Each structure stands twice: as C-alpha cells, then as structure tokens.
Amino acid sequence: MALWTDLITPAELTGYARASLEDYEVRKGSLARWLPNRQVLDIVARLVVGQRGLVDEARFRAYDAEPEIGRRLFGKRVSVELPAIGKNLPISEYQQLRTRNASDADLRNQILRDTRDAVQSVADRIERLRGTVLVTGRATIDQANFKSDDDFARSPSHTVTAGTLWSTASADALGYLATLIDLYVSDNGEQPGAILTSQRVVRAMGA
C-alpha cells in the first residue's frame, strides 16, 4: 500500500525513521560504537585493510642535510557491495476495515508506529551482523534468498576460543587475557581501546 501523503510526506517520514534509529541505538546500546553507521553515496563501500595504523618512523639527519626518502605502508584496497535491507508491513483487509472510521491523527500515529517497528527490525539485524563481524572478522549473510561473505582480512591469530579457561577452578583468566592483549599490541603497535565481553565472562574472571 502506498504512503498516504495527506497524512505525512515521504521526507517527514524519512526524517522520523532516521531519528528513531538513532534514538533506538542509544537507548538499547549498540556495537555501532566500534562499527559505526556511515552514509555512503553509493551501493559499494571501499576500504583499505592491512595498514594497521602504523607508519614508517623518521630518521635523524645532520643539519643542512636532506631528509631521507621514506616509504608508505600500503594496504589492500577492498570493495564491499552493500546489500539492501528492509521490511514490508502490509495493511491487511481486516485492518483496513477496523480503521475505516479512524481519525487522521490515529492513522498517522499508526504509520509512525509501523515505521518505528520496521526501523527497529532493520537495526536489530544490522546489530547481529556487527556481532558476526567482531567475532569472526567476516560479514557473513546466509539466508535462503540472499548470501554473501565479505572478508575483512583479520589475522587468524586474532580469532581465539577461550574454552575451559573461563570455567575451571585453576584457570588463569586474567593471565590469558593479558596474553591476548600482548598479541594485539605486537600486531598493531598500540593498546586496544576497549575490551568487549559478556557479564558471564566478567563473573568468571572475578571468581
């Protein structure tokens, strides 16, 4: 069913949807802190992997001498095709009959509620994909009607499974965590900005 523009314009509803998304992610808490939303004026996003944020260090020189020629650290340029996502909420014949005498205000509120539900549905699916990327280093979508698998070239050594280290009485969870941090620093040249884990793991580490 087409949007009833006498009640709300497409531009107004789009603005409402974007504001609803921002408000929903703030209230719920989102992995967008690490994988933020970014508007791209295309259906393809381009990024560079492998640079790790490091640069070639400078060298001392004598006064009046020219600086030595440095080198750039190049990464691998990757293009990711952005899939479409959305949700269709059709208005059934029964709903149309129930609302045939409703006021314009009630109908507008219903449109806004449906929009809010659709926005939350999209946000939840994107949030699950963010979690997949953080856990595996890949953006894997495996649906019956759509499949894709984009690799962000994360080092295999950065994908680990703690296993029984969190559950046995003799486990040195903090020591194991320090080992992972040392690996991160060795590969990236800086401390991790944050450590994201569950309440269950935090309790196990404090036991």
Secondary structure, 3 states (H helix, E strand, C coil): CCCCCCCCCHHHHHHHHHHHHHHHHHHHCCHHHCCCCCCCCCCEEEEEECCCCCCCCCCCCCCCCCCCCCCCCCCEEEEEECCCCCCCCCCCHHHHHHCCCCCHHHHHHHHHHHHHHHHHHHHHHHHHHHHHHHHHCEEEEECCCCEEEEECCCCHHHCCCCHHHHCCCCCCHHHHHHHHHHHHHHHHCCCCCCCCCCHHHHHHHHC
